[in-house]
Structures are given as structure tokens and as C-alpha cells.
Amino acid sequence: MKLYLWIYLGIIVFLIWFFSHMPSNDRDWTPDQAVFPYSKIEGNLVHISNIRNSTYITTANYTLRYYNKTYDLDKLDSLWYIV
């Protein structure tokens, strides 16, 4: 077989492997990442639970704290989204 056929075959095999894996949150998370936030929308109110507000001294030494907050979308002036 020609080299380009092997390359195409390799790409096809990789794409089949890549798209056959389903995303999952069922993993062994570190304690500071183990609690996931979630939200509930009721009209113009957004209730967010498990907002992380932890204090990190080092990457292995930290104090975990979480809080819940309700936001009124009618009073929202701006929103910053950081990843």
C-alpha cells in the first residue's frame, strides 16, 4: 500500500477511537475538585450551589469552603466568565 493510504487509515482509526469515548465526571477527583457546582433557574432567579471559596496555601495544603448564592437576573449589570 502507498504511504498516504496508511496515513488515511491511521487517521480513521484514531477518529473512531476518539469519538467512541463518552465524557464522564465519574473519576477519582482531588478533594478540592470533587464537589461540583450546580444551578437551578426559577424565572429571573438563578440559584447556584456549591460555589468554591477555598483558601490555598500550597497546592497540597488548602482549606475547603463552599457557599450557595441566589442571583436576580433583573439586577445584573455585567457578567464575567473565566475559565
Secondary structure, 3 states (H helix, E strand, C coil): CCHHHHHHHHHHHHHHHHHHCCCCCCCCCCHHHCCCCEEEEECCEEEEEEEECCEECCCCCEECCEEEEEEEHHHCCCCCCCC
